[in-house]
Structures are given as structure tokens and as C-alpha cells.
Amino acid sequence: MQSRSIKEEKEYYRKKIIEMAIESKKTITIETEMVLSCKDYYELGKMISELVNKKIKDCDDHIDYMKNH
């Protein structure tokens, strides 16, 4: 079994967390209730767009944090 230093372990997990955040930006999950509450496709599209943009921003913020700490 190979022994890694704490610094190497920290860097390994930092890279993995960043990879997960990048991958996470590709999908969103929407509750059925939210979809059914929309009156029309325009409202649904607007809601989905807002959710996607918020998720991407949150992921980017997390990536920036992980890169700088």
C-alpha cells in the first residue's frame, strides 16, 4: 500500500471535488410538482433556465473556492 502525505491527499481530493462540480453543471433535477405548477411552456422554460444558471453559478463558485483554498 502506497503512503501519501497529507498534502498529496488534500490535493487528490481537491481535484476530485472540482471534477465532480464540473460534472454536476451538466444536469439538474426538477421535482414533478415544480413542473406541474407551471401554467405553460414559457413559464417552465424560464424556471428551468433560472435553475440551470443558478446551479452553474453555484458550481463555479465552489470550484473557485476549491482552487483557492
C-alpha positions in Angstrom: 0.0 0.0 0.0 1.4 3.3 -1.0 1.6 6.0 1.6 0.7 9.6 0.6 1.4 12.7 2.5 -1.4 14.9 3.9 -0.6 17.4 1.2 -0.9 14.8 -1.5 -4.2 13.6 -0.1 -5.6 17.1 0.1 -4.6 17.8 -3.5 -6.1 14.5 -4.7 -9.5 15.2 -3.0 -9.4 18.8 -4.2 -9.1 17.7 -7.8 -11.9 15.1 -7.3 -14.2 17.7 -5.9 -13.5 20.1 -8.7 -14.2 17.2 -11.3 -17.5 16.5 -9.5 -18.5 20.1 -9.6 -17.7 20.4 -13.3 -19.7 17.2 -14.0 -22.6 18.5 -11.8 -23.0 21.5 -14.0 -24.3 19.2 -16.8 -27.5 18.2 -15.2 -30.3 19.4 -13.0 -33.1 17.6 -11.1 -36.6 19.1 -11.0 -39.4 17.9 -8.8 -42.5 16.9 -10.6 -44.5 19.3 -8.5 -42.5 22.2 -9.9 -43.1 21.2 -13.5 -46.8 20.7 -12.9 -47.2 24.1 -11.2 -46.1 25.9 -14.4 -49.0 27.3 -16.4 -47.3 27.0 -19.8 -44.1 26.0 -21.6 -42.8 29.6 -21.4 -43.0 29.6 -17.7 -41.5 26.2 -17.5 -38.6 27.2 -19.7 -38.0 30.3 -17.7 -37.9 28.3 -14.5 -35.6 25.7 -15.9 -33.3 28.4 -17.3 -33.1 30.1 -13.9 -32.4 26.8 -12.1 -29.6 25.9 -14.6 -28.0 29.3 -14.3 -28.1 29.2 -10.5 -26.6 25.7 -10.4 -23.8 26.7 -12.8 -23.0 29.8 -10.8 -23.0 27.7 -7.5 -20.7 25.1 -9.1 -18.4 27.8 -10.4 -18.2 29.4 -7.0 -17.4 26.1 -5.4 -14.7 25.4 -8.0 -13.2 28.8 -7.4 -13.2 28.2 -3.7 -11.6 24.8 -4.0 -8.9 26.2 -6.3 -8.0 28.9 -3.8 -8.1 27.1 -0.5 
